[in-house]
Amino acid sequence: MLCLLCLLCLIRLLCFLCLPSPVNVEFPSSLGKGERVPTGKDNKAAAVKVTSSETLFQGRVFALNRDHIFEPGGIEAVREVIVHPGSVVVLPVFPDGRILLIRQYRHAARQYMWELVAGHREPHETFLESAPRELQEETGYTARRFTKLLDIYPSPGLLSEKMVIYLAEELTKGKAKPEEDEKIATRVLPLAKVEKWISSGRIVDSKTVAGVLYYAKFAAGKRKKSTASGKRKKA
């Protein structure tokens, strides 16, 4: 029994030593006493006291922390949080209103998924600077105009990642530059068909559902009016 335990400990040590070396990614620091957590316009900022924070794992893109905290309501708790530098999501729209989607394998979900273009923010980038890079890398397209649509937190119960979703317009086709471990297919679809794919369950990716439905509800109509107005002026 003792030998088996020793063997298990040795295996765990070897697995840890064989993890890929982390890149130089800046992770958000732990919140200090009274520090305010940024929230939406309709929510009041919350004061959180972090008494201790331990990094359990740090990988190439994210870290796993265990924080001992006092929540705004006075509750004392230990929270394990995946700390992420944030991601950018791009919704490319053509002049006729069609949307560009990508399809790739997502191992965590064990399936291929139809999605919007997305990727994590590099340490030296702002979210807006990440958007054109991700669009070109994954699809080959460049855009002359990027407009911020909304921010989302895909899983705030355990993940610090903030996703910023941008509308990309005035597209020009080029050559994609995917990473070595990426195999991406693209497809251009009418907005109505993308909405049907969401309602039927064919699209289950949360950032894509949020981005497309927000665009359809709050931005698509304004874009049509703006496009029509521009055509009248040219005429």
N, C-alpha and C positions, 0 to 999 in steps of 0.2 A: 504493500500500500504506500509506504514511504517513497519507494522508488518511482511509483506512478505519479505521485504528487511532484516529485523533483522533475520528472520528465515534462509534466504539464507546465511547470514554471519556466523550464528551459525553452519550451515551444513559444510561450507568450513573450519571453524576452527576445527570442529571435525574430518573431513577427514584428515587434516594436522596432527593433534595429533595422529591419528591412523596409520600413515605411519610406515613401519618397520624401526627399528633403523638402521642407516647406519653402515656398517662394517668399519674397519680401512683401507680404501683404499687411497693410495697416488695419488692425482690428479696433473697433471702438473700445475705449477704456471703460472700466467699471464706473458706475455713477457714484459720486461722492455724496456726502450729507447735504441734503437740500437741493441737489442739482435737479434741474427740471428736465423731464422727458418730453421731447417734441411730440405734439399731437395734432389732430385735425382742428379746423377752425371752430367746430362746435363743441370741442372737448377742452376742459381745463387742463393745464399742464400739471403733472403729478410729481410731488417731491418724494423721492425714494432714498432710503438710507441703506447703503451696502456696507456691511461690517467686515466681510471677507469675500475674496474671489479667488478661485483655484482653477487653473487651466488643466483640464484632464487630457486634452488632445489638441494638437494643432497640425492641420493638414496643409495642402497646397492652397486651398481657397478659403476654408473656414476653420474655426476653432470650436471646442466644446468647453464651456466654463461651468463651474458650480458656484453659485453665488448665495451667500447668507444675507438675507435682506429683511428690512422692515418696510412693508408696503404702505402706500398713502393712508389706508384705513387703519393702520396700526398692527396689521397681521405680521407676525414673524414667520418667515418661511425660508426654505432652501430650494432654489430653482436651478435646474440644469438647462443652460441656454446654448444653442448653436449660434455662434457669433459670426456674422457674415458681412463683408464690405458693401453689399448692395448690388443690385442688378438693374440693367436697363432692358426695356421691352420696346420693340418697334412695330408699328402697324403701318405698313406701306400701302398707300392708296393711289390707284391710277386715275387719270383724268376722267375716265368713264365710270368711276366709282367702284371698280373691282378691287379686291384685296389680295395681297400676296401672302400665302401661307407656306410654311415649311413642314416637312415630315421627317422625323428621325427616331431612332430607337432610344428609349429611356429605360435604363436598367433598373432603377429604383421601382418603377411601375411595371416592369417586365412586359413592355409592349411598345409598339410604334405609336407615335402621337402626331396629330396635326396641331401646329402651334404657330404663334407669332414669333418673329425673330427675337432672340433674347440672349443675354450673356452677362457674366459678372463684371463689375466695374474694376478696372485696373487701379493700382495704388496712385498713379500719377494723373488719373483722369477724373473729370467731373462726370456726372451722369450724361449731360448733353454731349460731351466729347466721346463718350462710349457709344452713343447711338449710331453715328455714321460708320464707325469701325465695325460694329457687329453686323450692321446691314450689309456692308460690302463683303465681309468675310463669309457670311452664311449664304448670301444670294447673288453677289456680284453687282447689285444695284447701288447707285449713289442717289442722294436726294438733295435738292437745292433748299428745301425748307423742312424744318422739324418744329413741331408744335407740341408742347407738353399737354397731355390729356389728364392724367391723374397719377397719384401714388397709391400703392397697395402694400399691405403686409400679408403675404400668402399664408403664414402659419404663426401668428404672434404668441401662441401658447408655448412655443419652444424655440422659435427661430427669430433672430433679430433682423433678418434680411428685409430691406425695403426695396420694392420694385417701382421704378419710374417708367411710365408708359408714354411713348411719344408717337404722334402721327407724323408720317414721312410722306412728303408730296413732291411733285415735279421730279419724277424718277428717271434715271438714265441707266440702261442696262450695261453691265460690264462682266468681268470674270470673277467668279467667286474665289475666295481664299480660305477654305475651311481648315480647321486644325487637323492634325494627322489622325486623330481618333474620331473624327466626325464624318458621317456619310449622310448628306442632306439632299432631299428631293424638294422641289418647289412646285407650287400650283397657284394659278390666278383664278379667283372665283368671285362671282357677284356677291354683294353683301347679304342679300336675301338667302342665298344658298348657304353661306357660312352660318347665318342665324339658324337655319334648319338643321345643320349639322350639330349645332349646340343643343337645340331642343330635342333632337333624336338621340343624343348621347354619343355621337361619333366624335365630337370634340369634348374632351374631359379635362383638358389642361386649364387650371384655374386662372392663370394670367391672361390666357387667350379669351376665355369666357368673359372675364372682367373688361378687358380692353375692347373687344368687339362690341359687347352690349352697351358699354358706355359710349362708344363712338356712334353706334346706331341711334341711341336715345338722345344724346346731347350735342353731337358734332356733325353728323352726316347732313342734317337739314341745313345747318348754317353754311356748310361747305358748298352745297348745291346752289344756295342763294348767291354766295360770293362768286362762284364760277359763272353763273348766269349773268350777274352784274358786270363782270369783267368782259364777257363776250359782247354785251350790249355797247359797252364803251368803245371796244375795238371796231364795232360795226359803225 
